[in-house]
Amino acid sequence: FMEIYNEDIIDLLAQASEDGKQGKRKLLVKERPGGGGPYVCGLREEIVTNEEQVAHFLKLGDIHRHVGETKMNRNSSRSHTLFQMVIESRVGASGGA
């Protein structure tokens, strides 16, 4: 879950540092070897098994977003966010998915 803010890429799931500030190190976009497409180097990934866990990480990332107040909106977004979900399915012992 990442945010693009002022041309910087920020990991919204990064742990807060000891001084209480979010770990806002600048992440880089790199190209996968062999033409596999772009990816963000160092972006945190999580394995989840149900929708409650997905909702938890969406809420966590939303807390870390850059927002500001305008006359029309108290929580106006100051950035763009990208959330990627990869769904994998495995065949169980009974033959079902």
N, C-alpha and C positions, 0 to 999 in steps of 0.2 A: 504494500500500500504506500504509494509515494505521492508527493506534492511537488509541483513545479511552481516556484515562487521567485520572482526576480531573476529568472533564467538559471536558478539553482535547483537541483533535484534533492529532495529531503525525504528520508525514510520516516514515515509517520508512525511506524511501530518500534522505532529505536528506543531503547531504554533511556530514561532520564539520567543525566550525569549527577555526580555527587553534589554539585552546587545548585541542583534543582532545575537547571535548564535542560531542555530536550537535546539529545545528542544530534546536533544539526551539522554533522560533517557533510561536506559536498560530495555527492555520489557522481560517478561518471558513466556515460553511456558508451558501451563498447560493442564491437561487431563479433559475433560468434565465428570461430574458425570454420572454414569451408562454406561460407555464405549462409550460415544458419539464421541470420537476422540479428537485429540489435538486442541488447539486454542491459540492465542497470547493474553494474558491478557493486557488490556489497549490500544489496537490498535484502532486508530480512524476509525470510519465508517461514511460514508456519504450516504444519500439518494439522488438519481438523477432521473430525469424523461426524459432525452434525451441524445443523443450522444455528444452534445456540452459540457454538464456538465461532462461527463466521460472524454472527451479529456482535459478539464480544470484540473481535478485532476491528470491525467497522466502527464501533463506538470509540475504541481506544484511539484509532487513527483520527477520527473526527475531532477528538479533544485537542489534538496537537496541530490542527490546521491553523493557518494564518487567517484571522478574521479582523474586521474593523467595523465601526458603526457609521452608518450614513443616516440621513434624515428619513429615508424610506425603509431602512432595514437595520435592526440592531446588531445582527450577526452577518454582515455582508462578507462574502468570500473574497479573499485577496489572492487567490491562487487557483490552479487546476489540480485535480487529483486523479490518480489512476489506481484502480484496484483490479488485480488479476487473480482469477480463480482457475485452477486446473483440476478437472474432475477425472478421477481414475476409478475404474470399476474392476473388481477381481472376481473370478468364479470361485464360489464357496465349495466346501467339501460335498454338499448335496447336489452340486451341478448348477445351482442358480446363481445369479449375480448378486 
